[in-house]
Amino acid sequence: MTRILHRSIGQALPHAASAQGVYITDTEGRRYLDGSGGAAVTSVGHGHPEVLAAMRAQIDNLCYAHTGFFTTDAAEELAEQLVNLAPDGLDYVYLVSGGSEAVEAALKMARQYFVETGRPERRHIIARRQSYHGNTLGALATGGNAMRRQQFQPLLPQTHHVSPCYAYRDKASDVSFEAYAARLADELEAKILELGPESVMAFVAEPVVGATLGAVASEADYFKRVRKICDQHGVLLILDEVMCGMGRTGTLFACEQDGITPDILTVAKGLGGGYQPIGAVLLSSAIFDSFANGSGLFQHGHTYLGHPVAAAAANKVVEIIARPETLANVNAMGARLQSGLEAALGASPYVGDIRGRGLFRGIELVADRELKTPFDPARKIHARIKRQAMARGLISYPMGGTIDGVYGDHVLLAPPYTIQADEIDLLIERIAQAIDAAINSFNN
């Protein structure tokens, strides 16, 4: 009997015992290929000797010091490295313990910025439907996943949502990607004007949407249009790279591929690579200066901010990711993963779309390929795929509710960046087998 309140009660989970590279081994000696990097967390693989050495060195010197009393070399070095690698204009870092904390902090930064600069009327948050920004109340309210929000709706602060950039389902075949991007940008501007530009605080978006849509990237010049609209109306642009950032899409920051710099950017997951819980918020000098020249503080905080062991681990993880050979492997293996999935599943009547960037790939499943009809959600096809994949020694990340929070299924793949070609081929083979087995059991 377990005393843990697990995510799913009554499910018999294997006990993870050890891990190395792209594999996790349970207490029965069974080895699993970590094809999703957990929840897109494992970036440089399990048991990386350089990360372990950095953590041991930090533990030998200092495990914890409260940030109300001290800073540490580990935290200072991580912040310096992130700023040096970030797009120009992101000049300061606020260290937290995970993705939801990062988004909560970003929202509070945006609000305090406008209070400090004498514009307290700016309060509205706009995000996109079918987004996910975390499970704490502010982050959950910002996200547009209807299924996750439903039972907690009475507790959530009011937010506003516009359409996602989801061309597979929302772009008509006779419309260009440029025209589609322009329509979505116009929708955002219309929402800002509807609420009153002087009352809108921030627009929040994932450059590549992760868990809710399944590795959906933007189209054409969508984010350049969004950046221009935010600038025109004095709205802060917050990009959530908790899942898609830190090299996952082939560049250290996902927004590099969109050619823009946000006012605030959040990272976590791959930042620490699973070695310690950590997240970060990167912010512009304008926001920092409003605090420094105003109240003199950011009115926020948690006990484990800037944890030195977490910072030491993340500092080494970022150093490894930023090496040219690491990102080169992300792009090479990402292309191999995409082409392999297309070869294995592209002709399947149950696969509607295979998409993503770098080693961040999603497969959208359909009951009817021509009509893009989703499976009956009561059948929980995504849960069947997860079980079939685990039975084959593969960890994948299938989710339901892709279309509207209820209908639609996808599988997310986000293996460690150090994965090799033969391991990619094995991942493709096993995910194809798992999907076929799950749908055959569904049809039978």
Disulfide bonds with the S-S distance in Angstrom:
none
